[in-house]
């Protein structure tokens, strides 16, 4: 169903872009979530589908990490409207994060994630550095990323501290200039 696809993509976005925890691809032969969706006459809620999915040993490892985050946001439908029921059932947005933190809803999730400000800052720095350099990051970029994040911590992770750290980094200062051919291609497209 469309809303499940949107919610799962939101979950992936939260985990990858805020927490910096990429989601591994599922192992082969994992049954699709749709198989646990119930019938048209008796659809299962997202929580019920997740519980069935988590019963499979090869699914439970990743889903114990992902599901509490997604279920905390379950009151929002696919287009961000607030809802209190799904298929006539009250929405249960409670869960326990992998670190043991009990949460109920989006506000508790936000507060729980604030404990990981350093992870968010590092993930944000990586995303900004990738954009600033115009290339993907490599293992040898990571000491610089960590140094920028540590430096920003001294300034309460102000965005300007992250940006200045990137601008002052050797990677940014020594990046290769555009070639004449690349400039001509860009100019020809405008």
TORPA-4810 file (N, C-alpha, C, O; in nm, 3 decimals):
<nodes>
NODE_1_0.083_-0.117_0.000_0.000_0.000_0.000_0.088_0.124_0.000_0.198_0.123_0.055_X
NODE_2_0.038_0.229_-0.063_0.118_0.349_-0.089_0.167_0.413_0.040_0.282_0.456_0.048_X
NODE_3_0.081_0.420_0.143_0.123_0.486_0.266_0.235_0.409_0.334_0.323_0.471_0.394_X
NODE_4_0.236_0.276_0.326_0.345_0.199_0.386_0.476_0.228_0.316_0.581_0.238_0.380_X
NODE_5_0.472_0.240_0.182_0.594_0.272_0.108_0.648_0.408_0.146_0.769_0.425_0.164_X
NODE_6_0.558_0.507_0.160_0.602_0.641_0.196_0.658_0.640_0.337_0.762_0.699_0.362_X
NODE_7_0.588_0.574_0.430_0.636_0.570_0.569_0.770_0.501_0.578_0.857_0.546_0.653_X
NODE_8_0.789_0.393_0.504_0.918_0.324_0.512_1.028_0.410_0.452_1.142_0.405_0.499_X
NODE_9_0.997_0.487_0.348_1.102_0.575_0.292_1.134_0.688_0.390_1.248_0.731_0.397_X
NODE_10_1.034_0.737_0.465_1.059_0.837_0.569_1.148_0.779_0.678_1.238_0.846_0.727_X
NODE_11_1.120_0.655_0.715_1.199_0.588_0.817_1.344_0.575_0.772_1.436_0.605_0.848_X
NODE_12_1.363_0.532_0.650_1.499_0.518_0.596_1.568_0.654_0.597_1.685_0.663_0.632_X
NODE_13_1.496_0.759_0.558_1.554_0.894_0.557_1.598_0.933_0.697_1.710_0.983_0.715_X
NODE_14_1.512_0.913_0.797_1.547_0.947_0.936_1.672_0.873_0.979_1.765_0.932_1.033_X
NODE_15_1.674_0.742_0.956_1.788_0.662_1.002_1.916_0.699_0.929_2.022_0.710_0.993_X
NODE_16_1.910_0.720_0.798_2.032_0.749_0.722_2.080_0.893_0.737_2.200_0.918_0.745_X
NODE_17_1.986_0.988_0.742_2.025_1.129_0.737_2.030_1.199_0.871_2.094_1.303_0.884_X
NODE_18_1.963_1.145_0.971_1.968_1.207_1.103_2.059_1.127_1.195_2.146_1.183_1.263_X
NODE_19_2.038_0.997_1.197_2.117_0.913_1.288_2.247_0.867_1.222_2.343_0.835_1.292_X
NODE_20_2.250_0.864_1.090_2.370_0.818_1.021_2.384_0.667_1.025_2.495_0.613_1.028_X
NODE_21_2.270_0.598_1.024_2.269_0.451_1.030_2.206_0.398_0.902_2.084_0.385_0.895_X
NODE_22_2.286_0.367_0.800_2.229_0.316_0.676_2.160_0.181_0.699_2.204_0.100_0.779_X
NODE_23_2.053_0.161_0.627_1.975_0.039_0.637_2.034_-0.065_0.542_2.049_-0.038_0.423_X
NODE_24_2.068_-0.183_0.593_2.121_-0.286_0.504_2.011_-0.339_0.412_1.893_-0.335_0.447_X
NODE_25_2.051_-0.389_0.298_1.952_-0.449_0.210_1.905_-0.580_0.271_1.984_-0.651_0.334_X
NODE_26_1.777_-0.613_0.252_1.728_-0.737_0.312_1.795_-0.858_0.248_1.835_-0.854_0.132_X
NODE_27_1.808_-0.966_0.326_1.867_-1.087_0.269_1.776_-1.144_0.161_1.657_-1.110_0.156_X
NODE_28_1.829_-1.230_0.074_1.746_-1.287_-0.031_1.634_-1.372_0.030_1.645_-1.423_0.142_X
NODE_29_1.528_-1.387_-0.045_1.412_-1.470_-0.009_1.334_-1.418_0.111_1.262_-1.496_0.174_X
NODE_30_1.346_-1.290_0.144_1.263_-1.234_0.250_1.126_-1.205_0.190_1.117_-1.136_0.089_X
NODE_31_1.020_-1.256_0.252_0.888_-1.230_0.198_0.854_-1.081_0.204_0.896_-1.012_0.297_X
NODE_32_0.780_-1.035_0.108_0.741_-0.894_0.102_0.647_-0.862_0.218_0.573_-0.949_0.264_X
NODE_33_0.650_-0.738_0.262_0.564_-0.695_0.371_0.417_-0.708_0.332_0.332_-0.731_0.418_X
NODE_34_0.387_-0.694_0.204_0.250_-0.702_0.157_0.184_-0.835_0.197_0.063_-0.841_0.215_X
NODE_35_0.264_-0.940_0.210_0.209_-1.070_0.246_0.149_-1.068_0.386_0.065_-1.152_0.418_X
NODE_36_0.190_-0.974_0.470_0.137_-0.967_0.605_0.033_-0.857_0.620_-0.008_-0.824_0.731_X
NODE_37_-0.010_-0.799_0.508_-0.102_-0.685_0.511_-0.246_-0.723_0.542_-0.329_-0.635_0.563_X
NODE_38_-0.276_-0.851_0.545_-0.414_-0.893_0.568_-0.491_-0.894_0.437_-0.432_-0.906_0.330_X
NODE_39_-0.620_-0.883_0.448_-0.706_-0.884_0.329_-0.768_-0.747_0.311_-0.759_-0.662_0.399_X
NODE_40_-0.830_-0.726_0.197_-0.895_-0.598_0.171_-1.007_-0.573_0.272_-1.029_-0.461_0.317_X
NODE_41_-1.076_-0.681_0.307_-1.185_-0.669_0.403_-1.134_-0.656_0.547_-1.200_-0.594_0.630_X
NODE_42_-1.019_-0.714_0.576_-0.962_-0.713_0.710_-0.812_-0.677_0.704_-0.727_-0.761_0.729_X
NODE_43_-0.783_-0.550_0.670_-0.640_-0.513_0.662_-0.578_-0.507_0.802_-0.646_-0.481_0.901_X
NODE_44_-0.450_-0.533_0.807_-0.376_-0.524_0.934_-0.313_-0.385_0.946_-0.274_-0.325_0.846_X
NODE_45_-0.305_-0.337_1.067_-0.239_-0.209_1.090_-0.089_-0.225_1.062_-0.038_-0.337_1.056_X
NODE_46_-0.022_-0.115_1.047_0.122_-0.119_1.023_0.192_-0.188_1.140_0.283_-0.269_1.119_X
NODE_47_0.151_-0.158_1.263_0.212_-0.222_1.380_0.194_-0.373_1.373_0.288_-0.448_1.399_X
NODE_48_0.073_-0.420_1.340_0.047_-0.564_1.332_0.133_-0.628_1.222_0.184_-0.738_1.239_X
NODE_49_0.148_-0.559_1.109_0.232_-0.610_1.001_0.377_-0.621_1.046_0.444_-0.721_1.018_X
NODE_50_0.426_-0.519_1.117_0.564_-0.520_1.164_0.586_-0.634_1.264_0.690_-0.701_1.261_X
NODE_51_0.488_-0.656_1.353_0.502_-0.765_1.450_0.512_-0.900_1.381_0.593_-0.983_1.420_X
NODE_52_0.430_-0.922_1.277_0.439_-1.046_1.202_0.573_-1.059_1.131_0.635_-1.165_1.130_X
NODE_53_0.618_-0.949_1.073_0.744_-0.948_0.999_0.862_-0.976_1.093_0.955_-1.048_1.058_X
NODE_54_0.855_-0.918_1.214_0.963_-0.935_1.312_0.973_-1.077_1.366_1.076_-1.115_1.421_X
NODE_55_0.866_-1.155_1.351_0.870_-1.294_1.398_0.966_-1.379_1.316_1.011_-1.484_1.363_X
NODE_56_0.996_-1.336_1.195_1.088_-1.410_1.109_1.231_-1.382_1.158_1.272_-1.267_1.167_X
NODE_57_1.306_-1.488_1.190_1.440_-1.468_1.249_1.532_-1.381_1.163_1.610_-1.303_1.216_X
NODE_58_1.523_-1.395_1.030_1.613_-1.318_0.944_1.568_-1.174_0.929_1.639_-1.094_0.868_X
NODE_59_1.452_-1.138_0.983_1.402_-1.000_0.975_1.418_-0.926_1.108_1.433_-0.804_1.110_X
NODE_60_1.414_-0.999_1.217_1.405_-0.936_1.349_1.526_-0.848_1.383_1.510_-0.746_1.448_X
NODE_61_1.645_-0.886_1.340_1.765_-0.809_1.374_1.757_-0.665_1.329_1.783_-0.574_1.408_X
NODE_62_1.722_-0.642_1.204_1.713_-0.505_1.153_1.586_-0.436_1.201_1.587_-0.317_1.232_X
NODE_63_1.477_-0.512_1.207_1.349_-0.450_1.243_1.344_-0.404_1.388_1.267_-0.313_1.420_X
NODE_64_1.422_-0.464_1.477_1.422_-0.414_1.614_1.487_-0.276_1.621_1.462_-0.200_1.715_X
NODE_65_1.568_-0.243_1.523_1.629_-0.110_1.514_1.535_-0.013_1.444_1.517_0.101_1.489_X
NODE_66_1.475_-0.057_1.335_1.396_0.032_1.250_1.254_0.058_1.302_1.208_0.171_1.302_X
NODE_67_1.187_-0.047_1.347_1.045_-0.035_1.377_1.010_0.069_1.482_0.915_0.144_1.462_X
NODE_68_1.082_0.078_1.595_1.043_0.180_1.694_1.047_0.322_1.637_0.964_0.405_1.673_X
NODE_69_1.142_0.350_1.550_1.151_0.483_1.490_1.030_0.508_1.399_0.966_0.613_1.407_X
NODE_70_1.000_0.412_1.314_0.885_0.426_1.223_0.753_0.432_1.297_0.666_0.512_1.262_X
NODE_71_0.735_0.347_1.398_0.610_0.343_1.471_0.590_0.470_1.555_0.476_0.509_1.579_X
NODE_72_0.697_0.534_1.599_0.685_0.660_1.672_0.626_0.770_1.583_0.567_0.865_1.632_X
NODE_73_0.643_0.755_1.452_0.592_0.853_1.356_0.461_0.809_1.292_0.414_0.871_1.197_X
NODE_74_0.403_0.702_1.342_0.287_0.639_1.280_0.163_0.727_1.280_0.073_0.707_1.199_X
NODE_75_0.154_0.826_1.371_0.038_0.915_1.370_0.032_1.003_1.246_-0.073_1.062_1.218_X
NODE_76_0.141_1.013_1.172_0.141_1.091_1.050_0.112_0.998_0.933_0.173_0.893_0.919_X
NODE_77_0.016_1.038_0.848_-0.012_0.955_0.731_0.089_0.985_0.620_0.188_1.055_0.642_X
NODE_78_0.063_0.930_0.503_0.160_0.939_0.393_0.186_1.082_0.346_0.290_1.108_0.287_X
NODE_79_0.094_1.172_0.371_0.116_1.311_0.330_0.134_1.404_0.449_0.125_1.526_0.435_X
NODE_80_0.161_1.346_0.567_0.193_1.425_0.684_0.076_1.472_0.768_0.094_1.549_0.862_X
NODE_81_-0.046_1.428_0.736_-0.161_1.465_0.818_-0.163_1.381_0.945_-0.123_1.264_0.945_X
NODE_82_-0.209_1.443_1.053_-0.219_1.374_1.181_-0.339_1.280_1.178_-0.445_1.315_1.127_X
NODE_83_-0.321_1.162_1.233_-0.430_1.066_1.243_-0.419_0.994_1.376_-0.310_0.983_1.434_X
NODE_84_-0.532_0.946_1.425_-0.534_0.875_1.553_-0.573_0.729_1.536_-0.559_0.650_1.629_X
NODE_85_-0.623_0.693_1.417_-0.661_0.555_1.392_-0.607_0.510_1.256_-0.580_0.591_1.168_X
NODE_86_-0.593_0.379_1.243_-0.557_0.317_1.115_-0.648_0.196_1.100_-0.649_0.106_1.184_X
NODE_87_-0.724_0.194_0.993_-0.822_0.088_0.969_-0.915_0.071_1.087_-0.952_-0.041_1.122_X
NODE_88_-0.954_0.182_1.150_-1.046_0.178_1.262_-0.984_0.142_1.396_-1.053_0.143_1.498_X
NODE_89_-0.857_0.111_1.399_-0.786_0.075_1.522_-0.707_0.197_1.571_-0.650_0.270_1.491_X
NODE_90_-0.704_0.219_1.703_-0.621_0.329_1.754_-0.474_0.304_1.725_-0.424_0.192_1.735_X
NODE_91_-0.405_0.411_1.689_-0.262_0.399_1.659_-0.184_0.392_1.790_-0.206_0.471_1.882_X
NODE_92_-0.094_0.297_1.796_-0.004_0.280_1.911_0.134_0.323_1.865_0.200_0.251_1.790_X
NODE_93_0.178_0.440_1.911_0.307_0.494_1.866_0.417_0.471_1.970_0.517_0.542_1.971_X
NODE_94_0.397_0.372_2.055_0.497_0.343_2.158_0.601_0.246_2.106_0.577_0.173_2.010_X
NODE_95_0.714_0.247_2.170_0.819_0.153_2.134_0.939_0.169_2.225_0.941_0.254_2.314_X
NODE_96_1.038_0.087_2.199_1.163_0.093_2.275_1.276_0.095_2.175_1.292_0.003_2.095_X
NODE_97_1.355_0.201_2.181_1.470_0.213_2.092_1.575_0.109_2.129_1.572_0.051_2.237_X
NODE_98_1.666_0.085_2.039_1.767_-0.017_2.059_1.855_0.011_2.182_1.915_-0.081_2.238_X
NODE_99_1.864_0.137_2.223_1.942_0.171_2.343_1.860_0.155_2.472_1.910_0.183_2.580_X
NODE_100_1.734_0.110_2.459_1.648_0.087_2.574_1.555_0.202_2.607_1.471_0.188_2.696_X
NODE_101_1.566_0.314_2.539_1.481_0.430_2.565_1.338_0.400_2.524_1.312_0.361_2.411_X
NODE_102_1.244_0.419_2.617_1.102_0.402_2.589_1.052_0.531_2.523_1.083_0.641_2.569_X
NODE_103_0.976_0.516_2.416_0.923_0.634_2.347_0.774_0.614_2.318_0.725_0.502_2.304_X
NODE_104_0.705_0.727_2.310_0.565_0.728_2.270_0.545_0.849_2.180_0.520_0.960_2.228_X
NODE_105_0.557_0.827_2.052_0.531_0.933_1.958_0.653_1.012_1.914_0.766_0.987_1.956_X
NODE_106_0.624_1.109_1.828_0.729_1.186_1.762_0.808_1.275_1.859_0.929_1.291_1.842_X
NODE_107_0.743_1.331_1.959_0.814_1.419_2.052_0.915_1.339_2.134_1.028_1.383_2.152_X
NODE_108_0.873_1.222_2.183_0.968_1.138_2.256_1.082_1.093_2.166_1.197_1.085_2.210_X
NODE_109_1.052_1.063_2.039_1.157_1.024_1.946_1.256_1.139_1.928_1.378_1.118_1.933_X
NODE_110_1.205_1.259_1.907_1.294_1.376_1.894_1.381_1.392_2.016_1.502_1.413_2.004_X
NODE_111_1.322_1.383_2.135_1.399_1.398_2.258_1.503_1.288_2.273_1.614_1.314_2.320_X
NODE_112_1.469_1.166_2.233_1.565_1.056_2.240_1.680_1.079_2.143_1.795_1.049_2.174_X
NODE_113_1.649_1.132_2.025_1.753_1.156_1.925_1.847_1.270_1.966_1.962_1.274_1.922_X
NODE_114_1.799_1.360_2.049_1.884_1.470_2.095_2.004_1.420_2.173_2.106_1.488_2.182_X
NODE_115_1.994_1.300_2.231_2.109_1.242_2.302_2.222_1.211_2.204_2.336_1.191_2.245_X
NODE_116_2.190_1.207_2.076_2.288_1.170_1.974_2.322_1.289_1.885_2.343_1.274_1.765_X
NODE_117_2.327_1.408_1.944_2.358_1.529_1.867_2.489_1.516_1.792_2.502_1.564_1.680_X
NODE_118_2.588_1.450_1.855_2.717_1.435_1.790_2.705_1.350_1.664_2.771_1.378_1.564_X
NODE_119_2.622_1.246_1.665_2.600_1.163_1.546_2.532_1.244_1.436_2.568_1.235_1.319_X
NODE_120_2.432_1.324_1.476_2.363_1.408_1.379_2.460_1.508_1.317_2.460_1.528_1.196_X
NODE_121_2.542_1.569_1.400_2.639_1.668_1.350_2.738_1.601_1.255_2.772_1.659_1.152_X
NODE_122_2.784_1.482_1.289_2.879_1.413_1.200_2.812_1.375_1.069_2.871_1.391_0.962_X
NODE_123_2.688_1.326_1.075_2.616_1.291_0.952_2.594_1.415_0.866_2.612_1.411_0.745_X
NODE_124_2.554_1.525_0.930_2.534_1.650_0.857_2.664_1.698_0.794_2.665_1.743_0.680_X
NODE_125_2.773_1.688_0.867_2.904_1.728_0.814_2.940_1.643_0.693_2.990_1.695_0.593_X
NODE_126_2.916_1.514_0.701_2.945_1.426_0.586_2.864_1.468_0.464_2.917_1.474_0.353_X
NODE_127_2.735_1.497_0.485_2.649_1.536_0.372_2.696_1.669_0.313_2.702_1.685_0.191_X
NODE_128_2.728_1.765_0.400_2.776_1.895_0.352_2.910_1.884_0.280_2.931_1.948_0.177_X
NODE_129_3.000_1.803_0.335_3.132_1.785_0.275_3.118_1.721_0.136_3.187_1.761_0.042_X
NODE_130_3.031_1.622_0.125_3.008_1.558_-0.005_2.963_1.663_-0.107_3.013_1.666_-0.220_X
NODE_131_2.870_1.747_-0.066_2.821_1.853_-0.156_2.932_1.952_-0.188_2.950_1.991_-0.304_X
NODE_132_3.006_1.994_-0.086_3.111_2.095_-0.106_3.222_2.045_-0.198_3.276_2.122_-0.278_X
NODE_133_3.256_1.918_-0.187_3.365_1.863_-0.268_3.317_1.816_-0.405_3.398_1.799_-0.497_X
NODE_134_3.190_1.795_-0.419_3.137_1.745_-0.546_3.178_1.601_-0.573_3.189_1.558_-0.688_X
NODE_135_3.199_1.526_-0.465_3.238_1.386_-0.478_3.198_1.312_-0.351_3.170_1.373_-0.248_X
NODE_136_3.195_1.182_-0.360_3.170_1.101_-0.242_3.289_1.105_-0.148_3.401_1.134_-0.189_X
NODE_137_3.264_1.076_-0.023_3.371_1.076_0.076_3.443_0.942_0.074_3.385_0.839_0.039_X
NODE_138_3.569_0.946_0.112_3.653_0.826_0.120_3.696_0.807_0.264_3.676_0.895_0.348_X
NODE_139_3.756_0.693_0.292_3.802_0.664_0.429_3.899_0.770_0.479_3.900_0.803_0.598_X
NODE_140_3.980_0.824_0.390_4.080_0.922_0.432_4.018_1.059_0.461_4.088_1.147_0.511_X
NODE_141_3.892_1.079_0.430_3.822_1.203_0.464_3.768_1.200_0.608_3.739_1.305_0.665_X
NODE_142_3.756_1.083_0.663_3.688_1.069_0.792_3.761_1.138_0.909_3.693_1.193_0.995_X
NODE_143_3.894_1.138_0.916_3.956_1.214_1.025_3.920_1.363_1.019_3.900_1.427_1.123_X
NODE_144_3.911_1.418_0.900_3.873_1.558_0.885_3.729_1.579_0.929_3.699_1.676_0.998_X
NODE_145_3.639_1.488_0.891_3.499_1.497_0.930_3.489_1.496_1.083_3.418_1.578_1.142_X
NODE_146_3.560_1.404_1.147_3.557_1.396_1.294_3.614_1.523_1.358_3.562_1.571_1.458_X
NODE_147_3.720_1.576_1.300_3.780_1.700_1.354_3.683_1.818_1.341_3.670_1.898_1.433_X
NODE_148_3.615_1.827_1.228_3.517_1.935_1.209_3.404_1.921_1.310_3.361_2.020_1.368_X
NODE_149_3.358_1.800_1.331_3.249_1.776_1.425_3.293_1.809_1.568_3.218_1.872_1.642_X
NODE_150_3.413_1.768_1.606_3.464_1.801_1.740_3.477_1.953_1.757_3.444_2.008_1.862_X
NODE_151_3.524_2.019_1.653_3.536_2.165_1.659_3.401_2.232_1.673_3.387_2.330_1.747_X
NODE_152_3.302_2.181_1.603_3.167_2.239_1.611_3.104_2.213_1.748_3.023_2.293_1.795_X
NODE_153_3.141_2.102_1.813_3.087_2.072_1.946_3.122_2.182_2.045_3.042_2.213_2.134_X
NODE_154_3.239_2.241_2.030_3.282_2.349_2.119_3.195_2.472_2.103_3.196_2.561_2.188_X
NODE_155_3.120_2.479_1.994_3.034_2.592_1.964_2.888_2.547_1.956_2.809_2.604_1.880_X
NODE_156_2.852_2.444_2.035_2.716_2.389_2.041_2.664_2.344_1.904_2.545_2.357_1.874_X
NODE_157_2.754_2.293_1.824_2.720_2.240_1.691_2.649_2.342_1.603_2.559_2.308_1.526_X
NODE_158_2.689_2.466_1.614_2.629_2.568_1.527_2.657_2.532_1.382_2.766_2.487_1.348_X
NODE_159_2.558_2.554_1.298_2.570_2.523_1.156_2.687_2.598_1.095_2.762_2.542_1.014_X
NODE_160_2.704_2.723_1.135_2.816_2.802_1.081_2.951_2.739_1.117_3.046_2.750_1.039_X
NODE_161_2.960_2.673_1.232_3.085_2.606_1.269_3.113_2.489_1.176_3.228_2.466_1.137_X
NODE_162_3.008_2.415_1.139_3.026_2.304_1.045_3.072_2.357_0.909_3.165_2.303_0.848_X
NODE_163_3.005_2.461_0.862_3.038_2.517_0.730_3.180_2.571_0.729_3.255_2.545_0.635_X
NODE_164_3.217_2.646_0.832_3.354_2.701_0.837_3.458_2.589_0.847_3.564_2.598_0.786_X
NODE_165_3.427_2.485_0.922_3.519_2.372_0.930_3.542_2.308_0.794_3.654_2.268_0.762_X
NODE_166_3.436_2.297_0.716_3.448_2.240_0.582_3.529_2.332_0.491_3.619_2.287_0.420_X
NODE_167_3.496_2.461_0.494_3.565_2.558_0.408_3.714_2.565_0.441_3.797_2.585_0.352_X
NODE_168_3.747_2.549_0.567_3.887_2.557_0.609_3.960_2.423_0.598_4.080_2.416_0.624_X
NODE_169_3.891_2.319_0.561_3.952_2.186_0.554_4.048_2.174_0.435_4.029_2.241_0.333_X
NODE_170_4.150_2.091_0.448_4.242_2.070_0.335_4.170_2.015_0.212_4.204_2.050_0.099_X
NODE_171_4.072_1.929_0.233_3.999_1.872_0.119_3.931_1.982_0.038_3.934_1.979_-0.085_X
NODE_172_3.870_2.077_0.106_3.801_2.185_0.035_3.901_2.283_-0.024_3.886_2.328_-0.138_X
NODE_173_4.003_2.316_0.052_4.103_2.413_0.007_4.182_2.363_-0.114_4.224_2.442_-0.198_X
NODE_174_4.202_2.232_-0.122_4.287_2.177_-0.227_4.208_2.100_-0.335_4.267_2.028_-0.415_X
NODE_175_4.076_2.116_-0.335_3.998_2.043_-0.436_4.038_2.090_-0.575_4.076_2.205_-0.596_X
NODE_176_4.027_1.999_-0.668_4.068_2.029_-0.805_3.968_2.125_-0.869_3.847_2.108_-0.855_X
NODE_177_4.019_2.226_-0.938_3.927_2.318_-1.007_3.859_2.246_-1.123_3.907_2.145_-1.174_X
NODE_178_3.746_2.302_-1.164_3.675_2.245_-1.279_3.765_2.252_-1.401_3.843_2.346_-1.419_X
NODE_179_3.752_2.153_-1.484_3.827_2.157_-1.610_3.756_2.251_-1.706_3.637_2.280_-1.689_X
NODE_180_3.827_2.296_-1.803_3.768_2.385_-1.903_3.653_2.316_-1.974_3.553_2.380_-2.006_X
NODE_181_3.665_2.186_-1.999_3.560_2.112_-2.067_3.434_2.106_-1.982_3.324_2.125_-2.033_X
NODE_182_3.448_2.080_-1.851_3.332_2.074_-1.762_3.264_2.212_-1.755_3.141_2.221_-1.755_X
NODE_183_3.346_2.317_-1.751_3.288_2.452_-1.746_3.212_2.483_-1.875_3.105_2.543_-1.871_X
NODE_184_3.268_2.443_-1.987_3.202_2.468_-2.114_3.071_2.390_-2.124_2.973_2.442_-2.178_X
NODE_185_3.069_2.267_-2.073_2.947_2.187_-2.074_2.841_2.251_-1.990_2.725_2.259_-2.033_X
NODE_186_2.876_2.298_-1.870_2.781_2.363_-1.783_2.731_2.492_-1.848_2.610_2.519_-1.847_X
NODE_187_2.821_2.570_-1.904_2.784_2.695_-1.967_2.691_2.672_-2.085_2.599_2.751_-2.109_X
NODE_188_2.713_2.564_-2.159_2.628_2.533_-2.274_2.490_2.490_-2.236_2.399_2.496_-2.318_X
NODE_189_2.470_2.446_-2.113_2.337_2.401_-2.068_2.253_2.515_-2.015_2.136_2.495_-1.983_X
NODE_190_2.309_2.634_-2.004_2.232_2.745_-1.946_2.187_2.838_-2.053_2.121_2.938_-2.024_X
</nodes>
